[in-house]
Amino acid sequence: MTETADRVANQALRNDLEDVYGRYEELRSGVDELQRSIATMRVSAASPDGAVHATVNADGDLIGLRLDQHACREWNVDTLARVIVETVQHASAGKHRQVEHLVTTHRPPDEAAAA
């Protein structure tokens, strides 16, 4: 009788281990996907008038800047500098929101429900 009970207990442990390993594989796959998404992330923002466009990567580094001819001709350098900085900051804030969204959507179902 104890031999049968041991077999049942062992099978239950094997089943539990398979479940845990399956969840681990799902989490690992999700983390890999999250890392790929963040690594390729690009976030752009434009100034309110559209004269300045800035693009940042996941690290917040400025990787693209486009200036309208109007901005270069009509604005003084201080105004242009201020608008560029504000637009880059706006893109960086958008990057933070996107990273937060990605992390939230990649949480395991149990953890996402608790948040």
Sequence and secondary structure as in RCSB ss.txt:
>XXXX:A:sequence
MTETADRVANQALRNDLEDVYGRYEELRSGVDELQRSIATMRVSAASPDGAVHATVNADGDLIGLRLDQHACREW
NVDTLARVIVETVQHASAGKHRQVEHLVTTHRPPDEAAAA
>XXXX:A:secstr
 HHHHHHHHHHHHHHHHHHHHHHHHHHHHHHHHHHHHHHT EEEEE TTSSEEEEEETT  EEEEEE HHHHHHS
 HHHHHHHHHHHHHHHHHHHHHHHHHHHHHTS HHHHHH 
